[in-house]
Amino acid sequence: MAGIVDELRQDVEQLKQFLDQATRPKVKDILSIEIRKLETEIIRKSELSKKNEGEVMSVDETAIASKPAIVQPRTPGVYTVEVNTYGWDQSDKFMKIYMTDMTGVQDIPKGNVSSSFTNRSFKVEIKELRGKNYVLHVGHLLEAIIPEDSYIKIKTDMVLIMLKKQKAGQTWAYVTEREKKVKDKPKPKVDDADPTAGLMTMMKQMYDEGDDEMKRTIAKAWTESREKGNPQFDL
C-alpha cells in the first residue's frame, strides 16, 4: 500500500509541475481537478493502510467552530500562500474537505487557524505556519450548506473542513459549480486502474488536440521532467 501511495504522490508532484507551466484556463482547471482526485485517493489509501496495520493516528480532534477572525499584526517577512488544491469525501450529512500538506499545523496556537462559511462558500486561514500564511477560499459550491453547522478540525499535518449539507442524503458529484462545468465538457480519459498510465494518456491527448500554445506548455513541462530524472514522462 505504501508503494502505491508513493506513486500517487509522485503523480501529484508531476501534475503540479504541469499546472505551474500551464497558462490556459481550461488546462489549469483540468489539472487542478485531477490533482484533487489523486490527493483524495492518497488520503483514502493512507487511512486504509493505517487501519489494516492497526495503527492509531495521533490527532487533535478538537472542533473549532466558525468565529470571526481576530485581526493580528502581520509578522515581518511572512507571506500568504493561496491553496488551490485539496482532497474531498462525503457522508450523508457532510462534505469533507481535506487541506493537506499543512505540516505541523497541530502544533501552532489554535487561534492561528480560523474559518468562515456562507451557504455557498467557505474560507480557511492558517497563520504563521512554517513561516507562511495559508488561505483556502472556495466559492460557488455545487450545493448549499448550513454555515452555522459547518466547522473545521485540526488533525496531524492537515485541516479537515466539515461542510454541513443543507439537503441531507444528497450526493455531490463535485465540490464546485466550476468543476461540474469543466467535467461536463469532453475531456481526456484517465485510467483509474493505472493512475500513472492514465495521466500520461490524458497529457498526450491534450498535447495532440491542443493548439500551439498548449503544445509548448506541455512540451516544456515534459522536458523539465525528463531533466529531473523522470524518463517515463515522454511524448
N, C-alpha and C positions, 0 to 999 in steps of 0.2 A: 504493500500500500504506500509505503514511504517513497518508493521509486516512482510510482505514478504521480504522487503529489509533487515531487521534484520536477518531473517532466512538465506538469501543468504550470508550475511556477516559471520555468524557462520559457514556455509558450507565452505566458503573460508578459514577461520582460521583453520578448521579441515583438509582440504586438504593441507594447508601449513605445518601442523604438519607431515602429511604423507610424504610430499616432503622432509622435513628435515631429516626424518628417512631413506628415500629410498637411495639405493646405485646402483641399476641397471639403466643404461641409458634409456632404453625403459620405465621403470616405471616412471622415472623423467619426460620424455617427455610427457607421457600421463597425469600425474598430472598437469604439467605446463599448458598444453592446456586447461584442464578442469578449472583451476583457472582463466585463461584469459577469458574463456566463461562466467563464473559466474561474474567476475568483470565487464565485458561489460554489462551483464544483470542488475547489480546493478546500473550502470551509467544510463542506459536507463530508468529503473523504477524510479529512483530518479528524473530525469529530467521530466518525465511524471507526477509524483506526484506534483512537484512544479508548472507545467503548470496548472494542474487541480485546484490547490489551489490559483492560481492567484499570486503566489509569483514571484518576480524578483530576480534572483541570482545576488548578487553584485560581479562583476568580473572585472578584468583588462583585457580589450580586446586588449591591445597593442601587436601588432605583432612584434616579434623580428626576423629580417632577419638573415640568417646564415652568420656569420662573423668569421674570425679567432679568436680563443680564446686568450685572453691576459693572459700570464702566470704570476701568482702572487705567492708570497711566501706562503707556507703552514702554516696554523695556528697550533701551537703545540697542540698535543692531538686530532686533528681532523683526523678521518679515513674515508676511502671510502667504501661505500656500493654499490655492484653491483646489480642493479634492474633486476630481471628476469621475472617479471610478469607485464602485462598491459592489458587494455581493448582496443577494437578497433571497428570501424564502418567505413562506406564508403559512398561516394556520387559518382556521375558520374565522377567527376574530381579529387577527393581526397580520399586517405586513411587517416583515422583519428585514431591516436594512443593516448590513454589516460594513462598518467603517474600519477597514483593516489596515495593517502596516502602521499602526499607531504605537510603536514600541515604547513601553514604559508608561503608557497613559494611566495605568493603575497606581502609579507611584507619585503623580503630581497632585497638588491640592485639588480637592473635588470642586472648589469654586472656580477652577480654571476651565471647567467643562460646562457649557451652557447649551440650552436648546430652546427653540421656539417653533410653534406649529400653527398653521391655518388649516382650513378644511381641504385645501388642495396643494399644500406645500409644507416643507419643513427646513429648518436650518440648525446645524450643529457647529459650535465653535470650540476649539481647543486652544488654549493659550499657553505659550512658553513650554512647549514640548520639544525637547532636544534642540532648543534654540530657535524654534519656529512657532508660528501660529498656524492652525489649520482650520479651514472652513469648508463644510459641505452644505451646499444650498441646492435643494431640488424643488423645482416648481412644476406646475401643471401636472400633478399626479393624475394617473389614469382614472381613478375613482375618488370619491370623497372620504375623508377620515374624520374622526372626532378629536379635535385638538386637545380638549381638556382631559381626555383619557389616554393620550399618547405620551410617551416618556422615553428615556434612554437608560441604559445600563452600562456601567463601566466594567469591562472584562479584561483579561490579560492581553495586552497589546491590541486591543480592539474596543470599539464602542458599538453597542447594539442599539439600534433605534427601533422602537416598537410603535408602529402606527396603527391605532385602533380603527378598524374598518367601520364605516357608517352602516354598511349593509353586511351583517354577519353572515358567513357562509358563502359570500360571493368570491369567486376565484378571479384573481387579477392575472391576466395573461402577460402584462408588462407593468413596469413601475410608473412610467410617464406616458403622456399622450404622444410625445415626440417619438418615443421608441416604437409605439404602435404604428405611426405613420411610416417610419423607416422600414419596419418589418413587413408591412403590408405591400411594399414595393417588391418587384422581382429582385432577387439578390443571389449571390453565390451561395452554394450549399456547403455546409461543414459536416464532415463525417464524425458523429459523436462517438463511434466505436474507436476511432484512432484520431484524437484531437490534433496531433501534430500534422498528420497527413491531411486531415480535413482543413486545417488552417492554410496549408500550402496550396491545396486545391482552390480555396477561396481567393488567396492572394494572386495566384496565377490567372484565375478567371477575371479578377479585377484588372490585372495588367493587360490581358488580351482584349478586354472590352473597353478599356479606358481610353481617354484622349491623350495627347502628347504630354500634358502636364501631369496627369496621373501616372503615366508610364515613367516619367522622370523621377517622380517622388518615390515610387515603389522600387525602381532600379537603384536609386541612391541608397535607400534603406537596406536593400539586399547586399549591395557592395560593402557597406559598413558592417553588416552582419558577418559576411564571409571573412572580412579582415580581422574580426574579433574571434574567429575560430568556430563559426557555425556553418560548415560546408553543406549541411543538409538543406539550407535555405538557398535554393538555386533556381533561376528562371529556366 
